[in-house]
Structure formats: C-alpha cells, structure tokens
Amino acid sequence: MPLQHQHEATLLRGVAAGDRGAFEELYFSYQKRLFGYLYRVLGESGVAEELVNDVMVEVWKSAGRFRGDSKPATWIFGIAHHRLLNHLRRRRGS
C-alpha cells in the first residue's frame, strides 16, 4: 500500500478511536475532492456542501468499519456515492 494510503488508513483508525485531530486532517484532505465530485453531478454548491458534511459525519461514525480491503479514498467516495444516490432518489420522489 502506498505511503499516502497507509497514512489515511492510520487516520481512519484514529478517527475510529475518537481522535478529532485525525478527523480534521481527513476532512481537510477530502473536502475539496468530495465537493468537486458532488458539485459536478448536482450543479448546486449548497447541496454539494451539505452532502460533503453528511459524508464526513458518516466517516466519523463508521471509521471503525473500514477494514482496509480498499484504499481509504475508495471507501470515503463510496460513502459519498451512496449519499448522492439517496439524495437524488429523495429529490426525484418529491
């Protein structure tokens, strides 16, 4: 596993243990990338920002479930993808 992925996996373990500093580092590392992904799909900055926060709250809650079977980025963007799909389903249903 490349050094960056190892560092992020270590951060996720820290987040799982309640380390706010590890969470902040992950948040700032992923905030812009997640926003870019969500904004490209949605075209709405406010909704994209809200979903970034939802994703990172889920990372905080679920970090203990990261098993290391994938890159941390794959796991985090997987959460973002599911949040995005749920948002689009709700929007379509209204």
C-alpha positions in Angstrom: 0.0 0.0 0.0 1.5 3.4 -1.0 2.5 5.7 1.9 -0.4 8.1 1.4 -2.9 5.3 1.6 -1.2 3.9 4.7 -1.3 7.4 6.3 -5.0 7.7 5.5 -5.7 4.2 6.9 -3.9 5.3 10.1 -6.0 8.4 10.2 -9.2 6.3 9.9 -8.1 4.1 12.8 -7.5 7.3 14.8 -11.0 8.5 13.9 -12.4 5.2 14.9 -10.7 5.7 18.3 -12.3 9.2 18.6 -9.2 11.3 17.6 -10.6 14.6 16.5 -7.2 15.7 15.1 -7.2 12.7 12.7 -10.7 13.5 11.7 -9.9 17.1 10.9 -6.9 16.1 8.8 -9.1 13.7 6.8 -11.8 16.3 6.5 -9.4 18.9 5.1 -7.8 16.3 2.9 -11.1 15.2 1.3 -13.3 18.3 1.5 -12.4 19.8 -1.9 -12.3 16.5 -3.7 -15.7 15.4 -2.4 -17.2 18.8 -3.1 -15.9 18.7 -6.7 -17.4 15.2 -7.3 -20.7 16.1 -5.8 -20.9 19.5 -7.5 -20.1 18.0 -10.9 -23.1 15.7 -10.5 -25.5 18.1 -8.8 -24.6 21.5 -10.1 -25.7 23.0 -6.8 -23.0 24.2 -4.5 -25.1 24.5 -1.4 -26.4 20.9 -1.7 -22.9 19.6 -2.5 -21.5 21.3 0.6 -24.3 19.8 2.7 -23.6 16.4 1.3 -19.8 16.8 2.0 -20.6 17.4 5.6 -23.0 14.4 5.7 -20.3 12.2 4.2 -17.7 13.3 6.7 -20.2 12.8 9.6 -20.7 9.2 8.3 -16.9 8.8 8.1 -16.7 9.9 11.8 -19.4 7.4 12.8 -18.3 4.5 10.6 -14.5 4.7 10.6 -14.3 1.5 12.8 -15.9 -0.4 9.9 -13.1 0.4 7.5 -11.3 -2.9 7.0 -8.6 -1.9 4.7 -9.8 -4.0 1.8 -9.7 -0.9 -0.4 -8.0 2.4 -0.4 -9.4 4.9 2.1 -10.4 7.2 -0.8 -12.4 4.4 -2.4 -14.2 3.8 0.9 -14.9 7.5 1.5 -16.0 8.1 -2.0 -18.2 5.1 -1.8 -20.0 6.7 1.2 -20.3 9.9 -0.9 -21.7 8.0 -3.9 -24.4 6.3 -1.7 -25.3 9.7 -0.1 -25.6 11.2 -3.5 -27.8 8.4 -4.8 -30.1 8.7 -1.7 -30.3 12.5 -2.3 -31.2 12.0 -5.9 -33.9 9.4 -5.1 -35.4 11.7 -2.5 -35.4 14.7 -4.9 -37.0 12.6 -7.6 -39.7 11.4 -5.3 -40.7 14.9 -4.2 
